[in-house]
Amino acid sequence: MNTKPTLTTLNNYQENAPYMFSSGLPDASHLSLLKEKGVTHVVDLIPGDRTSEILTTSKLGLDYFNVPVDWEGPTLANFLNYAAFMQTVDIKEDKVLTHCKLNWRGAAFTYLYRINVLGENEQAAQKDLMAIWHPNPTWFAFMNEVIAHYNEVNGKEVAMSFEAAAPENH
């Protein structure tokens, strides 16, 4: 029996807003389903050779944008690049999937975009973030750097209402 793929098989899939989705690494069938759901843009946060995904999104007629985010060293510039792309999206007409391998980078970037650019309530955005993962000290520091940048630019005092996860002992 051949069953049709569903988005429930897409690792850590979330609908963060009516036009904003995040997930782990989608395959071609997931991207096709997302297109049926109205997704028009795919933001890939994975560094390296992304040729396969570029070809798949192109065949499906999806706009593809890559922000190569190093897992061990995310930067403010990475986020500003992401935010600049997101601000080109017509939220009345388009839908965006932000993804990485497990949706840890994706969840962090969508959280940061929601609280810093869209002005959403931090605790509401945090709920989606924590449903995916609890940021480690590296990512917590990065997220604080992004928030501090936006606080300075916007004259606000947004702050995360959680602490970093304890580092793992290897």
N, C-alpha and C positions, 0 to 999 in steps of 0.2 A: 504494500500500500504506500503510495507516494503522497506525503502530506505537504501542503503549501507552507513555505517558511513564514514565520511571523516575527514581529518585533520583540516578542518575549524571549527569543533566542539571541537577541543583540545584548551583549554583556553591558550591564550597568546603564541601560537605557533610561533616560529621564525626559519628561516634557517640563522644561523650566519656565516657559511662558508660551502663550499661544503661537508664537513665531520662533521659539528658541528651544532646541533639543540638544541633548548631549549623550554621548555613549562611548563604549569601548570601540575597538576596531570593527567596522562593518564590512561584510562581504558584499559581493555584487547583488545578491538577492535582497539583503537589507537595504542597500541603496535604492534598489528598484521600489521596494515597499515605501521607503521614505519619500521618494518622488511622488508616488500615488497619494501620499498623505500631504503633499503640497510643498515638500522641501525643494528649494531651488538653489541653495548654496551649501557647500560642504567646506568647513574649516578643519584642516588636518594639523594637529599639533605635534606629529611625529617627525623627528629628523631623519635624514638619510634618503635613500633612493625610493621615491614615491611614484615611480613610473606606472606601476600597475593600477594604483588608485586614480591617477590622473587619466589614464586611458578609460577606465570604467566610468568615471564621472562624465567624461567627455562623450562617451557612447550614449549615456543616459540624458545628455543635455543639461547636466548640473554644472553650476559654476564652482570651480575648485580653487581654494586658497590654502597655501601651506605656510604655517608659522612654525619653523623647526625649533622646538623647545627641548633643550637638554635637561633630562630628568634630574641630574645632579647640580644643575646650575641655571635655573630659570632666571630671566632678567626683566627689568622694568621695560626695556626696549621690546622684548617679546610681547609683553602685554599691550604696550602702546600700539604696536603693529596690529595685533588682534583687534583692539578697540577701534582703531582707524578703519579697518575693514568692516567691522560690525556697523559702524555708523553710516556706511554706504548702503546698507540694506534697507529697503522700504518695508517697514514692519506691517504695513497694511496689505501689502501684496505678496511678500516673500516670507519664506521660512528657512531657518538656518540650522544645520547640524554641526555642532562642534564636537570633534572626537579626538581620541588618542588611543593608546593600546587598551587601557583598562578603564578609562574615564576618570582617572585621578587628576591628570593635567586639565582635562576638559571640565570637570566639576569645579576645580579651583578657578579656572578662567571665567566660567559662566557666573560663579559666585561673585568674583571681583567686578565683572561687567555690570551685574545686576545692582550691586550696592554703590559702586563708584560712578557709573555712567547713567544708569537708569534711575538711580535714587530709590531703589526698593528698600524695604525694611530688612536690616541685616539679619535678624533672627529668622525671618521667613526664608531668605536665601541660604542661611546656614543650615536649615533643616534639610534642604536638598543636598548640600555639600556633604553633610554628615551621614546621609543615607548611602553615600558612595564610599567615602573614606575620611579618616581623620588626619589632616596634614601633619607630616613629620616636621622636625625642626627646620630643615632646609626650606621646605615649602612655606612653613609658617613665617619665617623671616622674609621670604620673597613677597608673600601676601601683605605683610606689614609694610614693606617698602612701597608697594603699589598704592596701598591705602594712604600712606603718608604723602606720597606724591599728589594724589587727588585731593587730599585734605588741604595741602598747601595751595594748589591751583584753584580750588573751589571755595576756599575759606570755610571749610566744614570740619567737623570733628567726628567722622565715622570711625568706628573701632570694631574689631572682631570681638565677639562675646564668648570666646572659647580659648583654650590654651593649646599649644602644640602637643601632639602625641609624644609619648616617651620614645626616645630613640631605641631602635632594636639592637640587641647585643648579638654580635656575630661570633 
